[in-house]
Each structure stands twice: as C-alpha cells, then as structure tokens.
Amino acid sequence: MTRIDKREKEIKDTIIQLKNDQLKISAQDEFAKYMRLDRKINQLNGEHSRLVKQRSDKLTRRRRMSTALCSGLLVVCHITFLFTYRKEPVAVLPVEWFYSLNSILAFPTGAAGVIGLPCWIITSNSIISAALF
C-alpha cells in the first residue's frame, strides 16, 4: 500500500467515525458542535477527493507512458522488418486475382502476384485495430 492509499483509508475511516458522531448529536440542541463536525467532514471529503484525483492522474500518466513505449517498440520492429525483408514477398498469389492492384500490393518487390511487406503491415495493422477498438 502506498502512502497515498494509506492516507485515503485513514481519511475515509475518520469521515465514517465523524458521521457516526454527528448522527448521535441533535442538530437543534447542539448546533455549534454539529456544524463543527460538518465542517470537518467537508474538509476531509475535499482532501479525500484531492488524493483520489492525484492517484487517478498518476495512473493516467503511467498508462500513457506504457502506451507510448509499446507504440515506439512496434515502430522500431516495423522499421527493422521493412529494412531487413523489403525485397522478400510475404505471400504469392495468382496474378489474375488482383490484376489492377499488382504494382501496389507488390511494392517494393516489383514482382507480379505477390504481396510485399509494407502492404502486409498496413493491412494487418488495420485489421488488428478494427478488432481491438
């Protein structure tokens, strides 16, 4: 448990205790004491909200950093594959299947009826993105 989590739990427990104390007091008979407890409860609620916001901001930063790290790693892998296997066909298909698109699909291999790595990466990324999101 982190320091913030411990402090959150302490504040929550204190708020519960103060609310129980407040329920035992008559608001009309002991108005000053009742209002002091109410102000203290409101102050602790504000501090609790601030701690919860700090924790959620911290989690958001961590998620963004891990997403950026994974995206960067994926880009490095793609570039490495593109430079290493740029002339290798990924799949060989009959020329007639995609006759009008052969030059686009075969880039950079230049052979008819093949699918090049850039086309394969773009297509697979699109399919994965559509499936995940």
C-alpha positions as CSV (number, residue, x, y, z in Angstrom):
1,M,0.0,0.0,0.0
2,T,1.4,3.4,-0.9
3,R,1.4,6.4,1.3
4,I,-1.5,8.0,-0.6
5,D,-3.6,4.8,-0.3
6,K,-2.9,4.7,3.5
7,R,-3.8,8.3,3.9
8,E,-7.0,7.8,1.8
9,K,-8.0,4.9,4.1
10,E,-7.3,7.0,7.2
11,I,-9.4,9.9,5.9
12,K,-12.2,7.6,4.9
13,D,-12.3,5.9,8.3
14,T,-12.2,9.3,10.0
15,I,-15.1,10.6,7.9
16,I,-17.1,7.5,8.8
17,Q,-16.4,8.0,12.5
18,L,-17.2,11.7,12.4
19,K,-20.5,11.0,10.6
20,N,-21.4,8.4,13.2
21,D,-20.6,11.0,15.9
22,Q,-22.7,13.6,14.1
23,L,-25.7,11.2,14.0
24,K,-25.6,11.0,17.8
25,I,-25.8,14.7,18.2
26,S,-29.0,16.6,17.9
27,A,-28.6,19.4,15.3
28,Q,-31.1,21.7,17.1
29,D,-29.8,21.2,20.6
30,E,-26.0,21.3,19.9
31,F,-25.9,23.3,16.7
32,A,-22.3,24.6,17.2
33,K,-20.8,21.1,17.8
34,Y,-22.9,19.7,14.9
35,M,-21.6,22.3,12.5
36,R,-18.0,21.9,13.6
37,L,-18.2,18.2,12.8
38,D,-19.9,19.1,9.5
39,R,-17.1,21.5,8.5
40,K,-14.5,18.9,9.5
41,I,-16.3,16.2,7.4
42,N,-16.4,18.6,4.4
43,Q,-12.7,19.4,4.8
44,L,-11.8,15.7,4.9
45,N,-14.1,15.0,1.9
46,G,-12.2,17.7,0.0
47,E,-8.8,16.2,1.0
48,H,-10.0,12.7,0.1
49,S,-11.2,14.0,-3.4
50,R,-7.8,15.6,-3.9
51,L,-5.9,12.3,-3.1
52,V,-8.2,10.3,-5.4
53,K,-7.5,12.8,-8.2
54,Q,-3.8,12.5,-7.6
55,R,-4.0,8.7,-7.7
56,S,-6.0,8.8,-10.9
57,D,-3.7,11.3,-12.6
58,K,-0.7,9.1,-11.7
59,L,-2.4,6.0,-13.2
60,T,-3.3,8.0,-16.4
61,R,0.4,9.1,-16.7
62,R,1.5,5.5,-16.3
63,R,-0.9,4.3,-18.9
64,R,0.1,7.0,-21.4
65,M,3.8,6.2,-20.9
66,S,3.3,2.5,-21.4
67,T,1.2,3.1,-24.5
68,A,3.8,5.4,-25.9
69,L,6.5,2.8,-25.1
70,C,4.7,0.0,-26.7
71,S,3.9,2.1,-29.8
72,G,7.6,3.1,-30.1
73,L,8.6,-0.6,-29.8
74,L,6.2,-1.5,-32.5
75,V,7.5,1.2,-34.8
76,V,11.1,0.0,-34.2
77,C,10.0,-3.6,-35.1
78,H,8.2,-2.5,-38.2
79,I,11.2,-0.4,-39.4
80,T,13.6,-3.3,-38.7
81,F,11.4,-5.8,-40.7
82,L,11.0,-3.3,-43.5
83,F,14.7,-2.8,-43.9
84,T,15.6,-6.4,-43.4
85,Y,12.9,-8.1,-45.6
86,R,12.0,-5.3,-48.0
87,K,12.6,-7.4,-51.1
88,E,11.1,-10.6,-49.8
89,P,7.4,-11.4,-50.8
90,V,5.1,-12.2,-47.9
91,A,2.6,-14.2,-50.0
92,V,2.5,-15.4,-53.6
93,L,-0.9,-15.2,-55.2
94,P,-2.2,-15.9,-58.7
95,V,-1.6,-12.8,-60.9
96,E,-5.2,-12.7,-62.0
97,W,-6.7,-12.2,-58.5
98,F,-5.5,-8.6,-58.1
99,Y,-4.6,-7.7,-61.6
100,S,-5.2,-3.9,-61.3
101,L,-3.5,-3.7,-57.9
102,N,-0.4,-5.9,-58.5
103,S,2.0,-2.9,-58.5
104,I,0.7,-1.5,-55.3
105,L,0.5,-4.9,-53.5
106,A,3.9,-6.0,-54.6
107,F,5.8,-2.8,-53.6
108,P,8.8,-2.8,-53.2
109,T,9.5,-6.3,-54.6
110,G,8.3,-5.4,-58.1
111,A,7.1,-9.0,-58.9
112,A,3.6,-9.6,-60.1
113,G,1.2,-11.6,-58.0
114,V,3.0,-11.1,-54.7
115,I,2.2,-9.1,-51.5
116,G,5.0,-7.0,-50.2
117,L,5.8,-6.4,-46.6
118,P,4.6,-2.7,-46.4
119,C,1.1,-3.7,-47.8
120,W,1.0,-6.7,-45.4
121,I,1.9,-4.5,-42.3
122,I,-0.7,-1.8,-43.2
123,T,-3.4,-4.4,-43.8
124,S,-2.7,-6.4,-40.7
125,N,-2.5,-3.2,-38.5
126,S,-5.8,-2.1,-39.9
127,I,-7.4,-5.4,-39.1
128,I,-6.0,-5.6,-35.6
129,S,-7.0,-2.0,-34.8
130,A,-10.5,-2.7,-36.0
131,A,-10.7,-5.9,-33.9
132,L,-9.3,-4.3,-30.8
133,F,-11.1,-1.0,-30.8
